Amino acid sequence: MTAQLPVAPKMLSSGLPDKEELTWKEQPGGKQYFFSAFYDDREGGHVRIVSLVDRETKPPKFCRVWYQEAGKTGLSGNLSTNGNVVRPAKLERNPKRGKYSASLYHCDVKGLPKPLAVSLMEDRHSARVGNVPILKVIDKSRPSNWDANKLRRKIGVCVETALFEYSNFMRLIEFVEVYRTLGAEHFILYNYTGDPVMNPVIRAYVQQG
C-alpha cells in the first residue's frame, strides 16, 4: 500500500457538507472558476467538472481525487488522498469567442473507487493544496436496477444563448413546437438580455411546465 499524502487542508477539517454548495469556487489567480463536479459511470468512470475558464490562462493538467480518511465514516471525517491517485485532466471548451469560456474538465478515474471529492492541479507531483478549491463529487451513476429497455426516454433541449435583444418570438415558438412534436419534454434557455417581446412567450412556456 502506498503512503498517503497529508489530510486535506483546514478548510475541510470538519468534512464536506451533505449537499454540494452550488456556488462558484475560484482557482488561485482569479482566472478560473469551478461550479460543481459529478461522477459519470459511463466509459469506465469519469469525474466531470463544470467550469468557467479564462481563454488566455494555462489550465490545470491533472485531477487529484480525494477519499475518506481511513477509519472514518460518513462526511464528518477528514479527507485523504493517495499519492498515486492523480489522473490527467482533459479540458473541453466552448468554441465561442469571449474572455471566458464555459468548459468541462474530464477526469478519467477508471479502475478507482468513486471519489468523494476532486481538485485540479498543474503539477502531477505537487503535494501542495493551498487555496485550491476541493469540490464534492455528486454521484450521477445509474441505479443498479437501471434498464434502458424499460425506461421511457425523456428528451431535453438546451437552447443557444439569445444575445443582442433577440426578439423573433415566432421563430422561438416554431422551434419549441417542432421539438415538442419530436418528443422533447424539457427546454433550457439562457435569457441574458431579457427582451420585452420574448419574455412573455418564455413565461407562458414556463407556466405550462
Summary of the structure (lengths in Angstrom):
residues: 209
radius of gyration: 20.6
end to end distance: 53.0
largest distance: 63.7
contacts: 510
relative contact order: 0.17
helix: 14%
strand: 32%
